[in-house]
Amino acid sequence: MNLLRRGMIIDVNLEPVKGSETGKTRPCIVISNDSYNARVPVIQVIPITEWSEKKARIVTNIVLQPSANNGLDKRSLADCLQTRPIDWKSRFVRIRGHLQSEELTAISVALKLVFAL
């Protein structure tokens, strides 16, 4: 059974990639719902990338400040355009922490833009 929950930040090995996909081992946000996460081996994640002023202006990139709760060590961005499925058993590295509810709400708004929901 998968104990990963929506809003958790986990380190994930995203290699191999193709084209412009985000790669490397990096923190990602579990975004699929908990019912789905508990039953299937594939979950949806949002890669977290390094903060830059240019990237921060993109409306679907959500700024994340480092905190004891989320386990991040520097200001970062949730890149909601790069949402992707992963087989968590083969790509999972470790749990870092979790988002605060207001951060998860901002990500939900960005995902509505990305997927025209």
Order of alpha helices (4+ residues) and beta strands (2+ residues): beta-beta-alpha-beta-alpha-beta-beta-beta-alpha-beta-alpha
